[in-house]
Amino acid sequence: MASCAPSKKQEITLQNPLPVEFGDPYILRASSGKFYMYGTTEGLLGFKTYSSDDLVNWKEEGTVYEGATPESWTVDCFWAPEVYERNGKYYLWYSANWKHNPTNEGENFRIGVAVADNPTGPFKEISDGPVFDPGYPIIDANVYFDDENGKAYLYYSRCCYKHPVESEVADWAKQQGWFDEIEESWIYGVELNPDFSGVIGEPQLMLRPPVSMSDTQAEWESRSVTSKEVNRRWTEGSFLFKKDDTYYMMYSANFFGGQNYAVGYATAKHPLGPFEKSADNPVLEKNTTHGGSVTGTGHNMVLDLPDGKMLCVYHGRTQATGDSRVVFIDKMEIDDNGRLIVHGPTTEKQQISLP
């Protein structure tokens, strides 16, 4: 006779940062229950993964996708992988430089897909080119599968490259004599073909940096410019999820290699918007102004647990890790008023229950 007793929860003690040097981390909980982490590794022409049973102890599984091969459409700069389990297969979405570059562009990033039978690969490209070509460089693929209408949506960031934008911040920076122009990256969304072979319709603008300096988002999203760090403003690293009847899009702003990288969010009633940024932004940022040691917090994803709880997975830096991007996991929640709250960045031990 089968037992009806509930399964015991696994109590773990987590402490940030994890012993994994990844940028843009993404964790898949496979149907087996095991966790697999993917991310950007500087200088690697492809991607590797780590596996874990408890989010605490991670085993390196080696390279799972190799790019820049003679038959591949890719050249270098393999960034921001995300892996989805669909119909018994595993699909790796990623950004890379496209070898088709007749005008010799300095940034020629596009988004591709590779497939495997196992989360540890080997992943093989599903086609001899990127998913689509919007005519400008794009990175940071995120895919949302909408169970209500059966559709899939791709979100990505248009790169700052050759994308100067007029704004009050740009005018201000020019008046200071700092920068002649400010380039921006914007987040777009578009429906996907069911077989991931391309897109349906034209991409739609989801999020962009504020135009007016009086905008409540302008201060935190412009810090890379106002600190004289670089002549660019970013809106990138998007991640979409749904809670009740609301779609939440988390995103990162500022220079990924600097201390001001931070995370905000926006909400909508449809996967393709319109999205409204939260007045509570940023919801994740450096803590050095409060006596902490963490900077450069960004490019997050949300790990859903079977009990309905959520974890925010992201990269950051500490004084001890220096310029290396390392992985953090912190608790997050949507409160009764629909506010998204990330309880981080933390470096103290924290107790987490894994169903």
N, C-alpha and C positions, 0 to 999 in steps of 0.2 A: 504494500500500500504506500503510495507516495506521501511524502511529508508536506504539510501545508505551512510549516514554520518558515518565517521570513529569513532570507539569507543574511548572514552577519555582515556588518559594514567593516571595512578595513580602515583603521585609524592610522594616519600617517603624520609624520612630523616633517614639514617642509621648511627649508631655509634658503633664501635668496642671497646671491645668485646661484643658479644651478651650475654644476661643473660641465657646462656645454657652451662652447664658443660659437654661437650662431647669431647672425643678424636675421631679422624677419622670420622669427620662429613660427612654426605651424605644427600643432599636435593633432593627429588622427587617433581616435579610439576605434580600432578595428572591431569587426563583429566578433572576433575571438576574445575581446575584452582587453587585449594588450594595447599599450600606447606606443605610437611611433611619432618621433619628432623629426621634422625636416626644416632646413633653413639655408641661408646664404653663407657660404664659406669663401672668404676672400681668396682669389687665385685658383680655386678649383673649377675645372672645366666640366661642371656638372653638379650633382647633388649627392649627399650622403644622408644617412638616417641613423638615429639612435632608437633603441627599443627599451621599454620599461613596463613592469607590472604594477608599479606603485607611484609613479611620477617623481620618485626620490632617487632611485638607483637606475642609471642609464647605461646601456651597453651599445657601443658603436657597432653598427652592422655593415659599415663600409659604403662604397659608392653604389648608388642604386640607379643612377642615370648618368651616362657619359655623353657629353655634347662635343661640338667642334670636330666631329668626325668627317671624313670626306663625303659621306652621303647625307650629312645633316645640313639643315638650313642655318644652323647657328655658328657663331664665331667665338664669342667670349661674353663676359659679364653675365653670368648665370645667377639670377636673383629671384628672391621671394617665391619659393615653391609652396604650393598647396596641393594636398592629395585628398581625393574623394573616393569613397567606396560606392560603386554603383553597379548593380546587377552582377555581382560576383567578380567584378574587375576593379582595378585601382587606377585612377586617372590623376596624373601629375600635371598641374598647370604651372607655368613659369615664365619668366622674362629672359630674353637674351638678345644680343646683337645679331642682326640679320645679315647674312653674307651678300644678299642682293642690295648693293649700295652704289648705284650708278653715279650719283652726285657726290659721293665721298663725304657723307655726313659724319660729323663728329660723334653724334649719338644716333643710333639706328635700331633702337630696341623695338621688339615686337613680342607677342605672346604666343606660346605654343602649348601643345598637349602631348603627353606621352602616356602609354598604357602598360600595365603589367598584371600578371595573375596573382601577385603577392605584394604586400606593402614594402617588402625589401627588394623589389625589382626582380630582374632588370627591366627598367622602363624603356619602351621603344616608341619613337615618335609616330603618331597616327597618320601623319602626312609629311610631304616633303617641303612644307612651308609653314608659316605662322597661321593662326586661326583666321585672321583677316588683316588688311592693311588700311588703316584710316587715313594714311597720308602724313602722319607725324609719329614720332617715337612714343611708345607706350610701355608701361611697366605695371607691376603689382596687381596681378590677376586675382580676383576673388569671385567665386561662383555661388549663387544662391539658387537652391531648388525649391520652388514654391509648391507645396503639397496641395494647395487649394485649387490652383488652375493647371497643375502639371507642367508648368513652364520652367525653364532655367534662364537665369540672367547672369551676364558677365559684367563685372565692374572693374575698371582700370583707371590708372592715372596717366593723363597726357603729360609728357615730360616738360620741364621748364625750357628746354633747349629751343632756341629761336622762337620763343613765345613771349615777347615783351607785351606788357599789359598796362594801359593807362589807369592810374588810380591816384588818390590823394597821397598815399604812401610813396608812390613812385615820384610824384612831384616834390614831396618833402625831401626825399633822399637826394634828388637832383639839386635842390636849393642848398643842401648842406655841402654840396660838392663831392659827395661820396660816390654816387653811381649815376651814369647817364640814363639807364633804364633798369626796370625791374622785370625779370622773367618769372612766369608763374606756371605751376602745374595744377590741373583741374581734374576732378573725378567725373567720369562718364559711366553710364550704364546702357546696356543693350541686350535684347533677347537673343538667346542662343538657339541654333539648330539642335534638335534632340540628339544627334550623333556627334555634336561638337565640331562639325565640319566647317562651320562659319556662323555668321550672325544674321538675324532677321531684322530688317529695318535699319534706320540710322541711329547711331549712338546719341543719347540725350545727356545734357549736362546735369550732373547731380549736385556737386559742390565746388566752390572756388573761394579764394581768399577775398576778404572784404574790400570794397572799392573805397568806402569812406573811412577816415580815421576816427570818426565818431561812432562807428559801428562797435558794438560791445565785444565783438570777436577780434577786432583789429589789433589790439595790444598784444595778445598772446600769439596770434598767427603771424605777426610781423617781426618777431624778435630777432630773427636772423638778419633782417635789414636794419632795424633800429639799433642793434648792437654793432653795426658796421662789419658783420661777419661775411656776408656775401650778398650779391644783388639778385637774390631769388627768394620767392615765397612758394611754399609747397602745400598742396593738399593731396595726400597720397595714402597708401597703405590701408585702403578701405576694407571694412569687414561688416557684412550685413547679417542681421538675425531678426527674428520676429518674437515679440512677447505680447500675448493676448492679441489685440487687433492692431498693434503698432509695429512698424518696421524701424529698427534702430541701425543706423550706419555710423560705425566708429571710424575715425580717420586720424592721420597724423599731420602735423604742421611743423615747419622749420627744418633746418639742415640736419639730415640724419647723422652726420658726423660731428655735430656740435652738442653743446650742453642743453640747448633750448628745445630739442625735439620733444614733443608732447602730444597728447591724445585728447580729442574732443569727440562729440557725437551729435547727430542730427536725427530727426524722426520724420516719418511720413506714414500715410495710409495706403500707399501702393509701392511695390518694389522699385518703380521708376520715378517715384516722387510725385509732387515736389517735396523736398526735404527742408526742414527748418532746424537750424542749429540751436543747441541748448544754451540757455543763459548761464548754466553751471560750468561751461567749458573754461579751462581745460579740466578734464577729470583725472588725468594722470600726467605728472610732470616731475622735474627734478625736485629733490628734497633738501638740497644743500643750503637753501636759505633758512631751513628749520633745523639745522644741525646734523642733517644726514649726509650720506656720501654718494648718493645715486644721482646720475645725470643721464641725459640722452634717452629718455624713456619713450618708446614708440613702436610703430608697426606691430600692432597687437592683433590677436585673434581671440575668440571666445570659445572655451571648451565647456560644452554642456555635460553635466553629469546626470545619470539616470534619475536621481531624486529631485531634479528640477533646479539644483544649484548650478552656479556658473563660476568659472575661473577665467581670469584675464591672463593671457600668455603674451609676453612682449620681450623686447630686448632693451638693454640699458648698459650703463657703465658705472663702475665704482672707482674710488681712488686706488683701490688695490688692483683692479683689472686693467686700469689705464685705458688705452684706446681700443682694446678688444671689446667687441660687443658680446655680451653674455645674456643668458636667458633668465627671466623672472616669471614666476607664477604667483598671482595674488587673487584673493577672493573678490568677487564683484556681485552686485545685485541690482535689481530693479525694485525700487521701493513702492509703497502703496500709491504714491502720487505719480508713478511712471518715471521717476528720476533714476538715471543710471549712475551708480556709485562704484568706483574702483577703490578697494581698500589697500592702497599702495602708493608709492613703492615701499616695500618692506625689506629689511635684512634680518629681522628677528625671527626666531622659530615660530611657526604657526601650525596649529592642528587642523587637519582636514579629514573629513570622512569620505571615503570612496565606497559607494554602493556596490 
